[in-house]
């Protein structure tokens, strides 16, 4: 038999209708921490710039998509770049071959650029013999070494670079890649071919990787001295595409990043975020 149903009058209300608990108020969650800014993503690990000090240097290095930069010095203490953009030190000339300078360079990275335009009297002005005598000091850093960067004639038999490389090989000296500078005074569409032909010829002569650490268009002895914005942009587009397509070209650097004062006609940035027409073309490269 079933139990009789309880008399509602005898059952306490708490039993008949259990109380409904009010929902707990929501717990406020703290805002998630802001993510760390990502390192600058270079458009190309090859693409770099030669630069000197100007307002906005770090922002411009990031905006242009540079993978690396240098400043003709063993240290970037006066012009640090953003995270993710490599600084490459240089031993500029004879006065830089000191224990202190070499130690600072070694603390900056793993690659070292050799002497700056030793074939020019107004630059480091070193004889081949003097450069070869100093070279073991650079080798002793253990860093990967770029050759001295001649101003011109890198592919010329008997030229400064040719004699240096001949002497280095005869003495068993280590040179890991060739460093080049190039400036063209022909502002026509033929400039790209002139430039890439020179780079190819130097590589064929020495059989080593190439870094082009200064290049551009300017006429040092005539008029017009500088190309127009569209001419610069066209040259940048063609030259960077050619270097990106050449596996033996490891790095390249436009001269130069600042477009202020005397460099307004050929530089890339007037401040941290304002590229010139050439700067827009270089930013798109890689």
VENDA-V584128 format. One record per pair of residues at least 24 apart in sequence whose ideal C-beta (glycine too) atoms are under 10 Angstrom apart, sorted by sequence separation. I is the first residue (numbers start at 0). J is the second residue. If there is no record, write none. Layout:
# VENDA-V584128
i=(I,I)
j=(J,J)
This chain:
# VENDA-V584128
i=(39,40,41,42,56,57,60,71,73,85,86,87,88,89,90,91,92,93,113,123,153,177,214,253,39,41,50,52,53,56,57,85,87,89,90,91,92,112,123,153,154,177,253,256,39,40,41,51,52,60,73,74,89,91,111,122,153,176,190,39,51,57,73,76,111,122,147,153,177,211,253,50,72,73,95,122,144,146,149,151,153,177,214,253,73,74,94,111,118,121,130,134,138,144,145,146,148,149,150,151,176,177,50,73,74,92,93,111,112,117,118,119,143,144,145,146,147,148,149,150,151,177,179,181,186,72,73,76,91,92,93,109,111,112,113,114,116,117,118,119,127,131,144,145,146,147,148,149,150,151,174,176,177,178,179,180,181,182,183,185,186,211,253,48,72,73,74,75,91,92,93,109,110,111,112,113,114,115,116,117,118,119,127,130,131,134,143,144,145,146,148,150,175,176,177,178,179,180,181,182,183,184,186,235,73,74,75,90,92,96,104,109,110,111,112,113,114,115,116,117,118,126,127,130,134,142,143,145,146,174,175,176,177,178,179,180,181,182,183,184,185,209,231,251,73,96,105,108,109,110,111,112,113,114,115,116,118,125,127,128,131,132,138,144,145,176,177,178,179,180,181,182,183,184,231,251,72,101,105,107,108,110,112,113,114,115,116,118,127,128,131,135,137,138,175,178,179,180,181,182,183,184,48,93,96,100,101,104,105,112,126,127,130,131,134,137,138,182,184,190,209,228,231,47,92,93,96,105,126,127,130,135,137,168,182,184,186,208,211,214,217,225,227,228,47,69,73,92,95,96,98,101,102,104,125,127,128,131,132,134,135,208,209,210,211,212,213,214,215,216,225,226,47,73,93,97,101,127,131,134,184,186,187,208,209,210,211,212,213,214,215,225,226,47,49,93,96,118,119,127,134,161,164,184,186,190,194,198,207,208,209,210,211,212,213,214,215,224,225,39,44,67,69,71,92,95,96,98,101,118,131,160,164,185,186,190,206,208,209,210,211,212,213,223,224,235,239,243,39,41,95,117,118,154,184,188,191,195,199,207,208,209,210,211,212,213,235,239,242,243,38,39,40,41,67,69,90,116,117,154,161,164,183,187,190,191,194,195,198,202,211,232,234,235,237,238,242,38,39,41,71,90,153,154,160,161,186,190,191,194,198,203,231,232,235,236,239,240,36,37,38,39,118,152,153,154,155,160,186,188,191,192,193,195,196,202,231,232,235,236,239,240,36,37,38,90,117,151,154,155,158,187,188,191,192,195,199,201,202,230,231,232,234,235,238,239,35,90,153,154,186,187,190,191,194,195,198,215,217,228,229,230,231,232,233,235,236,153,154,156,186,190,191,194,199,217,228,229,232,235,236,114,152,153,154,155,185,188,191,192,195,198,199,216,227,228,231,232,235,90,113,154,191,195,198,215,228,231,71,153,154,183,215,226,228,229,232,71,88,90,149,153,228,195,198,88,90,87,92,146,183,87,89,153,90,181,87,122,89,146,113,119,146,216,118,145,148,215,113,115,145,146,148,150,111,112,113,114,116,145,146,148,110,113,115,143,145,148,110,112,145,179,177,176,176,177,178,179,180,182,176,181,175,176,180,71,182,89,115,116,112,115,110,112,145,145,87,89,87,49,112,110,110,69,71,71,67,69,69,47,49,87,47,48,49,45,47,49,85,87,45,49,78,69,67,69,66,67,68,67,70,70,65,68,65,68,63,65,46,63,45,43,46,60,42,45,46,59,45,59,43,59,43,45,56,42,55,56,50,53,55,65,45,47,48,49,50,53,54,45,46,47,48,49,50,51,53,55,63,44,45,46,47,48,49,50,51,52,53,54,62,63,44,45,46,47,48,49,50,51,53,62,43,45,46,48,49,50,53,59,43,48,49,51,59,60,62,47,48,53,59,62,58,59,61,62,51,59,60,61,62,63,56,58,59,62,53,55,58,59,55,56,57,58,59,51,53,54,55,56,58,59,63,50,53,54,55,62,63,65,50,53,54,55,64,65,48,50,53,55,63,64,48,59,63,64,66,48,62,63,64,65,63,64,63,59,48,48,46,46,46,42,45,46,42,45,42,43,44,42,43,42,41)
j=(63,64,65,66,80,81,84,95,97,109,110,111,112,113,114,115,116,117,137,147,177,201,238,277,64,66,75,77,78,81,82,110,112,114,115,116,117,137,148,178,179,202,278,281,65,66,67,77,78,86,99,100,115,117,137,148,179,202,216,66,78,84,100,103,138,149,174,180,204,238,280,78,100,101,123,150,172,174,177,179,181,205,242,281,102,103,123,140,147,150,159,163,167,173,174,175,177,178,179,180,205,206,80,103,104,122,123,141,142,147,148,149,173,174,175,176,177,178,179,180,181,207,209,211,216,103,104,107,122,123,124,140,142,143,144,145,147,148,149,150,158,162,175,176,177,178,179,180,181,182,205,207,208,209,210,211,212,213,214,216,217,242,284,80,104,105,106,107,123,124,125,141,142,143,144,145,146,147,148,149,150,151,159,162,163,166,175,176,177,178,180,182,207,208,209,210,211,212,213,214,215,216,218,267,106,107,108,123,125,129,137,142,143,144,145,146,147,148,149,150,151,159,160,163,167,175,176,178,179,207,208,209,210,211,212,213,214,215,216,217,218,242,264,284,107,130,139,142,143,144,145,146,147,148,149,150,152,159,161,162,165,166,172,178,179,210,211,212,213,214,215,216,217,218,265,285,107,136,140,142,143,145,147,148,149,150,151,153,162,163,166,170,172,173,210,213,214,215,216,217,218,219,84,129,132,136,137,140,141,148,162,163,166,167,170,173,174,218,220,226,245,264,267,84,129,130,133,142,163,164,167,172,174,205,219,221,223,245,248,251,254,262,264,265,85,107,111,130,133,134,136,139,140,142,163,165,166,169,170,172,173,246,247,248,249,250,251,252,253,254,263,264,86,112,132,136,140,166,170,173,223,225,226,247,248,249,250,251,252,253,254,264,265,87,89,133,136,158,159,167,174,201,204,224,226,230,234,238,247,248,249,250,251,252,253,254,255,264,265,80,85,108,110,112,133,136,137,139,142,159,172,201,205,226,227,231,247,249,250,251,252,253,254,264,265,276,280,284,81,83,137,159,160,196,226,230,233,237,241,249,250,251,252,253,254,255,277,281,284,285,81,82,83,84,110,112,133,159,160,197,204,207,226,230,233,234,237,238,241,245,254,275,277,278,280,281,285,82,83,85,115,134,197,198,204,205,230,234,235,238,242,247,275,276,279,280,283,284,81,82,83,84,163,197,198,199,200,205,231,233,236,237,238,240,241,247,276,277,280,281,284,285,82,83,84,136,163,197,200,201,204,233,234,237,238,241,245,247,248,276,277,278,280,281,284,285,82,137,200,201,233,234,237,238,241,242,245,262,264,275,276,277,278,279,280,282,283,201,202,204,234,238,239,242,247,265,276,277,280,283,284,163,201,202,203,204,234,237,240,241,244,247,248,265,276,277,280,281,284,140,163,204,241,245,248,265,278,281,122,204,205,234,266,277,279,280,283,123,140,142,201,205,280,248,251,142,144,142,147,201,238,143,145,209,147,238,145,180,148,205,174,180,207,277,180,207,210,277,176,178,208,209,211,213,175,176,177,178,180,209,210,212,175,178,180,208,210,213,176,178,212,248,247,247,248,249,250,251,252,254,249,254,249,250,254,148,265,178,212,213,210,213,210,212,249,250,210,212,212,180,250,249,250,210,212,213,210,212,213,210,212,250,211,212,213,210,212,214,250,252,211,215,256,250,250,252,250,251,252,252,255,256,252,255,253,256,253,256,239,256,239,239,242,256,239,242,243,256,243,257,242,258,243,245,256,243,256,257,252,255,257,267,248,250,251,252,253,256,257,249,250,251,252,253,254,255,257,259,267,249,250,251,252,253,254,255,256,257,258,259,267,268,250,251,252,253,254,255,256,257,259,268,250,252,253,255,256,257,260,266,251,256,257,259,267,268,270,256,257,262,268,271,268,269,271,272,262,270,271,272,273,274,268,270,271,274,266,268,271,272,269,270,271,272,273,266,268,269,270,271,273,274,278,266,269,270,271,278,279,281,267,270,271,272,281,282,266,268,271,273,281,282,267,278,282,283,285,268,282,283,284,285,284,285,285,282,278,281,281,282,284,281,284,285,282,285,283,284,285,284,285,285,285)
